[in-house]
């Protein structure tokens, strides 16, 4: 996978933050292993050790590409973590000087890898398995030192320092990238918050203006209808006018309720005690229906 395409994946909002972090840490791990592979070839390490690292890198790369294409970030992270954290460190421990080589640094990196990319029960299972591997490896090195293949003193120091530098750089870059993603998310949340506040303010202003504008014609209807009721009209017209009066007042109450909701949203809602007649209220509801 080209470096330009990797940068595109890392800074694309198409993928979730955890998936992008998985891509970054996996790419950095493959780079570190490529350096380790070159070291093994230069120092004429056993062929099976070189082949194990090469096939592990190939498998990780294939799993990562499949994960990106399928969008199954959790499954891909678990598969890569199995290779990076559970298979590779014990192999290095027994073939590269045990506790005097780079294995302790790799075990530490494995814990970081698991905690950052996994979660829930999967993370707990991997951490417990990692702890069991560490205990078993150290116990074997204590009880049976012959099971450990020791390098020369120079190679032990060189590989340890190289592993420490590469692992430290990987962790530093991963943490810096995660902090950058966090800052971007905070900035995006603040921008969305401002947009929501502006939208709510515009909505409240609209409701307030609309309520005032609609109440004006309704008050006109009520006033003209009261003038009709004061005139000498027959009973049928008076009943219709009374129904108009009742419906107009109810509509005016609904408009006032909309205005009250805008006040409630802005924190300016006040309750006003008003005396009313339940009988008249029920009569108006029946008339409206």
N, C-alpha and C positions, 0 to 999 in steps of 0.2 A: 504494500500500500504506500503510495507516494506521500511525502511529507506535506505537500500542499493540500492533499485530500484529508489528511489527518487534522491539519489546522482548521479546515472547513468543518469537520465534524465537531471539533472541540468548541468552536465559537458559533455553532448553529443552534438556534432555538428549537429546531425540529426534534432534537433529542433531549430527554430529561437530563437534569444535572447529574444524577447518579450514573447514567449511562455514559455521559461525557467524561466523568471522572474515571470510570472503568477503562475507557479507551486510552486516556492519558497514562494511567498507572501501568496498564498492560504494555503500552508502547515503550515506556521508560524501562520496564522490566526486561523486555526483549532487547533493548539497546544494551543494558547491563550484561545480559547473558551473551550477547554478541561479543562484547569485550572479553568476557570470561572464556568464550570459545576460542578467541584468538590467543589468549594466554595459554590455554591447554595445548593448542597446536604448536605454539612457539617452544613450550617447555617439554614437548614430546610426551604428553600424558598418555595413559593407556587408551587404546582405541575405543574400548567399550564406554569409557567415561566421556569421550568426545562424541560418540554416536548417541549416547543417552541425552546429552545436552542438546545436540542438534535436532533430534527427533522431538524432544520436548518443546523446543522453540517452534518447530514446524506445526506441531499440534496446537500450541497456544495461538499462533497466528491464524490457523484455520478456524479455530473456535471463535476467535474475536471477529473475524470477517463474517462468519455465519451469524453471530450475535447481532452485529450491526445491521445486516440485511433482514433478519427475521424480527428484530425488535425485542428479543427475549433477554433483556439485560440481566435479570436475576439468575436465570439458568446459566448464561454465559459466564457471569462472575463466579458462580459456584464451581463450574467446570475448570476455569482457569485457576481459581484458588486451590483446587485439589492438586493440580500439577505443581504450582509455584510453592505452596505452603506445606503440602503433605507428602509429596513424592521427592521433590528436589533437595530440600535441606538434609534429610537423613542420608541420601546418597553422597552429598558433599561431606557430611560429618565423617563417614567411614572411609572416604577416599582422599580426604584433604586434611589430615592431621588432627581430626577430632576437635576437641575444645581449643586447641592451639592454632587452628586454621580460621577459615572464614565462616564456619557453620554457626557460631553464636550470633554473628551479625545477621545471617540469613534467617535464623529462628526469630530474631527480633523483628526483622522486616515482615516475616510471615504474619506475626501478630498484628502489625500495622495494616497489612493487606486485608486481613480478615475483618478487622474492626471497621475499616473504611468502606469496603465494598459489599459486605454481607450484613444481614440484619435478622433479628428474630431467632427462631430455633436453629436455623442454618448456621448463623454466626456462633451460637453457643456450642453446637456440636463440633464445629471446626476448631474452636478454641480449646475445647476439652481434648480433642484428638491431638492437637498440636502440643498441648501440655503433656499428654501421655507419651508422645514421640520424644520430647525433650528428656523426660525422666528415663525412658528406656535407653536412649542413646548415651546419656551420661552414666547410667548404671553399667552398661556393657563396657564402656571405656574404662570404668573403674575396676570391674571384675575381670575383664579380659582385654588388656591393652593390645594383645596381638591381633585383635579384630580390626584395629585401626591402621590404615596405611599412612605413614608419616612422610612428609616431604622434607627437603633440606631446610635448614634454618633460614636461609635467604628466601626460599619460596614461601615458607610459612609467613614470614613477615611481609613479603611483597603481596601475596594473595589477601592477607588480612587487611592491609592498608587499602588495597584497591577495592575490596568489597566494602570497607567502611566508607570510602569516598563516594563510590557509586550509589550505595544504599542511602547515605545521607543526602546526596544530591536528589535522588528520586523522591525521598520523603519531603525534602524542602520544596521541590517544584510542585508536588501534589498538594501540599498544604497551602502554598501560595495560590495555586489555581483554585482550590476550594474556597479560599478567602475571597478571591476575585468574583467567583460565582455568587457567594453570599452577598457581597456588596452590590452586585448587579441586581440581585433579587430584592434587596432592601430598597434600592433606588426605584425599581419597577413598582414595588408596593406603594411607596410614597407617591409616585406619579399617579397611580390608580386611585389612591386615597384622595388626592386633590381633584381628580376628575369626578369622583363620586360626590365629593362635597360641592363642587361647582354645579353638578347636575341636580343635586337636592336643592341647592339654593335657587336655581332657575325654576325648578318644579314648584317650589313653595311660592316664588314670585308669581308664577303663572296662575296657580290656584287662587292666590290672594287677588290678583287683578281680575281674573274671571269671575270670582264671587262678587266683587264689587260691581262689575259691569252687568252681570245678570240680575242682581238685586234691583237695579234701577227700573227696568221695564216691569218687573214683577210688582214693585211698589206702585207703579202707575196703574197696573191692572187692578190691584187691590183697591186703590183710591177711587178709580172710576166705577168699580163694582159696588163700593159703598154708596156712591152717589145714586146708582140705580136702586139699591135697596131703600134709600130714603124717599124715593118717589112713590107715587100711588100706583102700584102695579098689582096684577092679579096674582093669585096664590101660586100658579104654576111657574110663572116667571120668577117670583120671589124664591121658590124652592131651587130653581136652577141657579139663580144668582147666589143663593146661600152655599150651594155646592161649589160654585166657582170660587167663592170667598174662602171656603175651607181648603180646597185643593191648592189655591194660591198661597195661603199661609203655610201649608205643609211643604210646598215647593220652596218657599222662602226659608223654612227651617232646614231643609236639606242643603240649600246653598250655604246657610250659616254653619252647618256641620262641616262642609268642605273647607270653609275658612278656618273653622276650629282645628281641623286636622293639620292644616298648614302651620297654625300656631303651635300645635302640639309637637310637630317635627322640629320647629325652631326653638322649642323650650319656653315658649311664651303662653302656654295654655293656662287659663284660669277658669275655675268653676264659679258660676254665678247662680245663687239660689233664686228660683222663680216659683211662685205659687201657681198651680194649675188645677183644673177640674178634671178628674178622671172620667166623669160621665161625658163631658164635652169632647174629650179626646177620643173616647170610644165611638161617640156619635160621628165625629169627623172621619174616623177610619172606615166606619160602615158606609158613610156617604161617598167616600172616595172609591171604595170597592164596588 
